[in-house]
């Protein structure tokens, strides 16, 4: 239950940031902004938010499995590191997608 509440708060925060950024952009341009800019901010926030949440879940499961394996055989500690790195790469891909959304 606590995990669902934290996830809901994170999603709510990720969706509120683009709306505040849109208001700031409209204030800077004098209200001449278009509606597509708001959707860009929302799409970029969702790309980063969802990929980071998925990467965090993957790293958590990989870390738990690696600790269990290392408790039985300490020589396996170096073999779990690449898998954790691959899971963290999900977050980087989300950031790159968001960057491309904002640039193009």
Backbone as JSON, one array per atom type, in Angstrom:
{
  "sequence": "XXXXXXXXXXXXXXXXXXXXXXXXXXXXXXXXXXXXXXXXXXXXXXXXXXXXXXXXXXXXXXXXXXXXXXXXXXXXXXXXXXXXXXXXXXXXXXXXXXXXXXXX",
  "N": [[0.82, -1.19, 0.0], [1.93, 1.23, 0.81], [3.85, 1.56, -1.13], [2.31, 2.01, -3.42], [1.2, 4.49, -2.83], [3.46, 6.13, -2.77], [4.27, 5.85, -5.44], [2.05, 7.01, -6.72], [2.29, 9.66, -5.83], [4.73, 10.35, -7.02], [4.06, 10.17, -9.76], [2.08, 12.13, -9.91], [3.6, 14.39, -9.28], [5.37, 14.34, -11.48], [3.62, 14.9, -13.54], [2.75, 17.44, -12.87], [4.89, 19.17, -13.09], [5.41, 19.82, -15.91], [3.17, 21.42, -16.43], [3.52, 23.68, -14.81], [5.87, 24.57, -15.99], [4.92, 25.23, -18.5], [3.26, 27.41, -17.89], [5.22, 29.18, -17.01], [6.65, 29.52, -19.38], [4.73, 30.72, -21.01], [4.37, 33.08, -19.6], [6.86, 34.24, -19.97], [6.9, 34.66, -22.73], [4.86, 36.38, -23.07], [2.3, 35.34, -23.19], [1.89, 34.26, -25.68], [2.27, 31.63, -26.29], [1.93, 28.28, -27.62], [-0.37, 25.49, -27.63], [0.9, 23.13, -28.15], [3.38, 23.17, -26.99], [2.9, 22.64, -24.32], [2.17, 19.94, -24.44], [4.56, 18.86, -25.25], [6.16, 19.22, -22.98], [4.77, 17.58, -21.18], [5.01, 15.07, -22.44], [7.79, 14.75, -22.38], [8.24, 14.71, -19.62], [6.83, 12.4, -18.91], [8.3, 10.48, -20.34], [10.81, 10.55, -19.04], [10.03, 10.1, -16.36], [8.61, 7.59, -16.32], [10.55, 5.88, -17.38], [12.58, 6.1, -15.45], [11.32, 5.15, -13.14], [10.82, 2.51, -13.95], [13.45, 1.67, -14.36], [14.44, 1.87, -11.75], [12.91, -0.07, -10.42], [13.81, -2.33, -11.77], [16.57, -2.32, -11.11], [16.37, -2.68, -8.36], [15.3, -5.3, -8.17], [17.32, -6.75, -9.46], [19.46, -6.19, -7.79], [18.63, -7.4, -5.4], [18.57, -10.09, -6.19], [21.25, -10.41, -6.83], [22.52, -10.03, -4.35], [21.53, -12.27, -2.99], [22.71, -14.3, -4.51], [25.39, -13.75, -4.04], [25.59, -14.26, -1.35], [25.65, -17.0, -1.24], [27.76, -17.65, -2.94], [30.56, -15.91, -2.94], [32.19, -15.16, -5.06], [30.7, -14.35, -7.19], [30.22, -11.65, -7.29], [31.21, -9.73, -9.12], [29.94, -10.41, -11.46], [27.33, -9.6, -11.39], [27.26, -6.89, -11.68], [27.28, -5.83, -14.44], [24.62, -6.34, -15.18], [23.11, -4.73, -13.51], [23.99, -2.3, -14.47], [22.92, -2.35, -17.06], [20.21, -2.18, -16.47], [20.12, 0.37, -15.34], [20.64, 1.79, -17.58], [18.22, 2.09, -18.82], [17.06, 4.34, -17.72], [18.7, 6.33, -18.77], [18.1, 6.15, -21.49], [15.45, 7.02, -21.42], [15.87, 9.68, -20.66], [17.27, 10.59, -22.93], [15.29, 10.33, -24.9], [13.43, 12.19, -23.94], [14.97, 14.5, -24.23], [15.24, 14.6, -27.0], [12.55, 14.97, -27.66], [12.11, 17.53, -26.66], [13.87, 19.06, -28.18], [13.21, 18.64, -30.91]],
  "CA": [[0.0, 0.0, 0.0], [2.81, 2.39, 0.89], [4.51, 1.68, -2.43], [1.36, 2.61, -4.36], [1.06, 5.9, -2.49], [4.67, 6.8, -3.23], [4.2, 5.87, -6.89], [1.05, 8.0, -7.09], [2.85, 11.0, -5.59], [5.73, 10.59, -8.05], [3.37, 10.42, -11.03], [1.43, 13.43, -9.78], [4.65, 15.39, -9.39], [5.88, 14.34, -12.85], [2.64, 15.54, -14.41], [2.55, 18.84, -12.53], [6.05, 19.96, -13.5], [5.24, 20.43, -17.23], [2.15, 22.47, -16.41], [4.15, 24.89, -14.29], [6.82, 25.03, -16.99], [4.14, 25.87, -19.55], [2.86, 28.72, -17.39], [6.41, 30.03, -17.01], [6.98, 29.83, -20.77], [3.75, 31.69, -21.49], [4.65, 34.36, -18.95], [8.06, 34.8, -20.57], [6.62, 35.09, -24.1], [3.73, 37.3, -23.09], [1.04, 34.63, -23.42], [1.76, 33.89, -27.09], [2.68, 30.23, -26.44], [0.93, 27.4, -28.22], [-0.77, 24.34, -26.82], [1.8, 22.0, -28.41], [4.51, 23.23, -26.05], [2.48, 21.96, -23.1], [2.22, 18.5, -24.68], [5.97, 18.49, -25.27], [6.6, 19.11, -21.59], [4.13, 16.4, -20.58], [5.62, 13.88, -23.04], [9.16, 14.62, -21.87], [8.16, 14.31, -18.21], [6.42, 10.99, -18.87], [9.41, 9.65, -20.81], [11.82, 10.43, -17.98], [9.43, 9.54, -15.16], [8.31, 6.17, -16.45], [11.8, 5.11, -17.55], [13.32, 6.06, -14.18], [10.62, 4.24, -12.23], [11.08, 1.15, -14.42], [14.86, 1.36, -14.08], [14.58, 1.66, -10.31], [12.34, -1.37, -10.08], [14.71, -3.36, -12.3], [17.81, -2.35, -10.31], [16.02, -3.27, -7.07], [15.18, -6.75, -8.29], [18.63, -7.3, -9.78], [20.28, -6.09, -6.58], [18.22, -8.44, -4.45], [19.03, -11.39, -6.69], [22.72, -10.45, -6.74], [22.88, -10.25, -2.95], [21.25, -13.67, -2.68], [23.72, -15.13, -5.14], [26.69, -13.53, -3.39], [25.6, -14.88, -0.03], [26.01, -18.4, -1.42], [29.06, -17.74, -3.62], [31.07, -14.53, -2.99], [32.9, -14.91, -6.3], [29.75, -13.87, -8.21], [29.93, -10.23, -7.1], [31.52, -8.97, -10.33], [29.08, -10.8, -12.58], [26.02, -8.94, -11.28], [27.4, -5.47, -11.97], [26.8, -5.44, -15.77], [23.16, -6.4, -15.27], [22.62, -3.51, -12.88], [24.27, -1.22, -15.41], [21.93, -2.41, -18.14], [18.94, -1.69, -15.95], [20.24, 1.81, -15.19], [20.62, 2.37, -18.92], [16.84, 2.41, -19.16], [16.86, 5.74, -17.32], [19.4, 7.18, -19.73], [17.32, 6.18, -22.73], [14.3, 7.9, -21.18], [16.36, 11.06, -20.71], [17.57, 10.93, -24.32], [14.01, 10.49, -25.59], [12.89, 13.47, -23.51], [15.78, 15.54, -24.84], [14.84, 14.69, -28.41], [11.2, 15.54, -27.72], [12.19, 18.96, -26.4], [14.62, 19.72, -29.24], [12.54, 18.55, -32.21]],
  "C": [[0.87, 1.26, 0.0], [3.51, 2.63, -0.44], [3.59, 2.33, -3.46], [1.18, 4.1, -4.08], [2.27, 6.68, -2.97], [4.68, 6.91, -4.75], [3.19, 6.91, -7.38], [1.58, 9.41, -6.92], [3.9, 11.33, -6.65], [5.1, 10.9, -9.4], [2.69, 11.78, -11.01], [2.44, 14.55, -9.91], [5.17, 15.49, -10.82], [4.91, 15.0, -13.81], [2.43, 17.02, -14.09], [3.7, 19.72, -12.99], [5.86, 20.57, -14.89], [4.19, 21.54, -17.24], [2.71, 23.77, -15.86], [5.17, 25.44, -15.28], [6.1, 25.72, -18.14], [3.7, 27.26, -19.13], [4.05, 29.68, -17.38], [6.8, 30.43, -18.43], [6.01, 30.85, -21.34], [3.97, 33.06, -20.87], [5.87, 35.03, -19.58], [7.81, 35.31, -21.98], [5.45, 36.04, -24.18], [2.42, 36.64, -23.41], [0.84, 34.18, -24.84], [2.15, 32.44, -27.33], [1.56, 29.39, -27.05], [0.66, 26.21, -27.29], [0.17, 23.15, -27.03], [2.99, 22.01, -27.46], [4.15, 22.51, -24.76], [2.57, 20.44, -23.29], [3.65, 18.01, -24.78], [6.5, 18.29, -23.85], [6.03, 17.87, -20.92], [4.77, 15.13, -21.13], [7.04, 13.67, -22.52], [9.16, 14.17, -20.41], [7.75, 12.84, -18.09], [7.55, 10.07, -19.32], [10.45, 9.46, -19.71], [11.23, 9.73, -16.76], [9.21, 8.04, -15.24], [9.59, 5.35, -16.6], [12.59, 5.04, -16.25], [12.64, 5.16, -13.15], [10.88, 2.79, -12.65], [12.52, 0.74, -14.16], [15.1, 1.11, -12.61], [14.04, 0.33, -9.86], [13.27, -2.49, -10.55], [15.99, -3.47, -11.48], [17.53, -2.96, -8.94], [15.93, -4.78, -7.13], [16.52, -7.4, -8.61], [19.53, -7.27, -8.56], [19.92, -7.14, -5.56], [18.69, -9.81, -4.89], [20.55, -11.51, -6.59], [23.17, -10.67, -5.31], [22.62, -11.69, -2.52], [22.28, -14.6, -3.28], [25.07, -14.98, -4.46], [26.74, -14.12, -1.99], [25.97, -16.37, -0.11], [27.4, -18.57, -2.03], [29.62, -16.34, -3.78], [31.82, -14.19, -4.28], [32.0, -14.35, -7.41], [29.51, -12.36, -8.15], [30.19, -9.41, -8.37], [30.61, -9.28, -11.49], [27.72, -10.13, -12.53], [26.08, -7.47, -11.68], [26.94, -5.07, -13.38], [25.28, -5.44, -15.89], [22.54, -5.17, -14.61], [22.87, -2.31, -13.78], [23.3, -1.2, -16.57], [20.58, -1.87, -17.69], [18.98, -0.18, -15.76], [20.25, 2.52, -16.54], [19.22, 2.72, -19.39], [16.54, 3.87, -18.84], [17.53, 6.69, -18.3], [18.66, 7.27, -21.05], [16.09, 7.06, -22.58], [14.7, 9.36, -21.23], [16.66, 11.48, -22.14], [16.3, 11.14, -25.14], [13.4, 11.84, -25.22], [13.66, 14.63, -24.13], [15.42, 15.72, -26.3], [13.44, 15.27, -28.58], [11.27, 17.06, -27.56], [12.91, 19.7, -27.53], [13.84, 19.75, -30.55], [11.15, 19.06, -32.17]]
}
